[in-house]
Amino acid sequence: MKKSTLFKLGKQSVKLFSENTDFLKDMEDLLLPFLKKDNNEDGNTSFRALFPAKEKGGHSLYAILRDGKEVFQTDEPFRLVFRLEWLIVKLLLQGIDFLQFHSGVAAKDGKAILFPAEANSGKSTLTVALSQAGFQIYSDEVALIDPDSFLVTPFPRNIHIDEDMKEVFSRLGYDLKFRNFRWKELEGDNLEFPWRKLARSRKKESKARLIIFPKYSPKHANRLQPVTSGEAFARILENEINFNRFRAKGMDIVEGLLKGADCYRLETGDLSEAAALIKELFDSLN
């Protein structure tokens, strides 16, 4: 019975151990672009998922061990899965030489739209919405910027779509395909946590033409306002992942990214209308 699997990206590799074959298969699906079929080598880092790790107050507790040390504990199975997935992704990102910051990214005809923002800002919803209008999703979470060409590169990570997002997309008539987990802990909770392989592995770089900083609030009317390159620079740094790795060159990379890009601040309470507004703006680019 298979008890481990290996994920690799560039110079970084992670080995995941579990006694549950269904759980390992689910993690392989979630991290499919980084899966190595030959997992005989040791990873730079190892993770082990324990479930249940222990009982507390009548609830099963689930845990994640990194190199033998516990780093996360929860009584919710889906939180275990997605925290583990993100911990692995963060480590794998260290294996490639791109400037990285938190951002949704969609592209079309060699032109990219970036949505640098923190969690719950609407960047994932906007990115998926644009995919229904002919855009390729590069990522809903991480922008990869080539340090020499300043072009944006796809990062093929699966997108986690929560129930609120699923309801929005259903109202809009989007035909998104979801899957159920094999792992019985999630099935037993009647969870059909939706996700889809929206980030394709097509190798194509694009130039940033629109950089939009979204902020979602149900009370907001749609408002799109231009921002200066200086403000855009600062907002990108607020969402950086590995800026220190490039030191002074990091400043040059961000400046190169901003050249030729129009930058905006977006406040929205209706993400579907906002996506239509963004598409109209994109279509007006030269």
Beta strands, then each sheet from edge to edge (+ up, - down):
strand 1: 4-9
strand 2: 12-17
strand 3: 35-36
strand 4: 45-56
strand 5: 59-66
strand 6: 69-74
strand 7: 99-108
strand 8: 111-116
strand 9: 136-139
strand 10: 142-145
strand 11: 152-153
strand 12: 159-160
strand 13: 195-196
strand 14: 207-216
strand 15: 223-226
strand 16: 262-268
sheet 1: 3+ 1- 2+ 4+ 5- 6+
sheet 2: 9+ 7- 8+ 14+ 16+ 15-
sheet 3: 9+ 7- 10+ 11-
sheet 4: 12+ 13-
end
